[in-house]
Amino acid sequence: MSQEHSAGQSSSSPLIVTRDLVKVYRMEGYAVTALNNVSMDIAAGEFVAVMGPSGSGKSTFMNLLGCLDTPTSGEYWLAGDKVSELSGDALAAIRNRRIGFVFQSFNLLPRTSALENVELPLLYSHVSADERRKRALARLEEVGLAERAGHHPAQLSGGQQQRVAIARALVNNPVLILADEPTGALDTRTSFEVMGLLQDLNRGGMTVVLVTHEHDIADFASRLITFRDGHVVDDRRVTPVNAQEKMREVAPA
């Protein structure tokens, strides 16, 4: 059994299963293979960091996991459903119901409050206004920002904005959090605070897949997958660094 398969085995059922994923981009008469026969399992409740140099395939892999793109060939199952062959509308529904996204740039709407930003995914789920507010407030409280619900992004620090983005990612009760360089725009201490929040969510059972180029951020995960030239070249379990302990080593800003 290959290394990437063996590291992916767990006693719990796999949440993510990929088999022979290939992604080829065709540009100006030539083809670029971004992913080449990638197969792995990620169990429910894992915290996985995906690393690799620019052009290694890690971002393409994240886009496929997030149903933002479809593979050229191969198969992808999410929570038991084969999503690799779904239509665009069906993929959009999967994204909204099952996946929460956290991005480096936060992607918050600048003219709306933190509460309204968190409510946004629920608008597409046809949830009533009262229920939207209730669920959004609960998620803001979970990330420690209930008292900032009425603040606009410009009135929040970078770390607070990322916490709002995490609350938004959680509001539809997803099975998977995909975090793409979530600390890239943050200082060291704030990065550790955000990673501490992701670790807390993971301890509560949330599956987290993180893309990062920073080794000290990947250290907070319990599994490290490294891509190079479209292949998985390393897939291993590691002992995660405790974010709360790291915060104690860094003086408050």
Secondary structure, 3 states (H helix, E strand, C coil): CCHHHHHHCCCCCEEEEEEEEEEEEEECCEEEEEEEEEEEEEECCCEEEEECCCCCCHHHHHHHHCCCCCCCEEEEEECCEECCCCCHHHHHHHHHHHEEEEECCCCCCCCCCHHHHHHHHHHCCCCCHHHHHHHHHHHHHHCCCHHHCCCCHHHCCHHHHHHHHHHHHHCCCCCEEEEECCCCCCCHHHHHHHHHHHHHHHHCCCEEEEECCCHHHHCCCCEEEEEECCEEEEEEECCCCCHHHHHHHCCCC
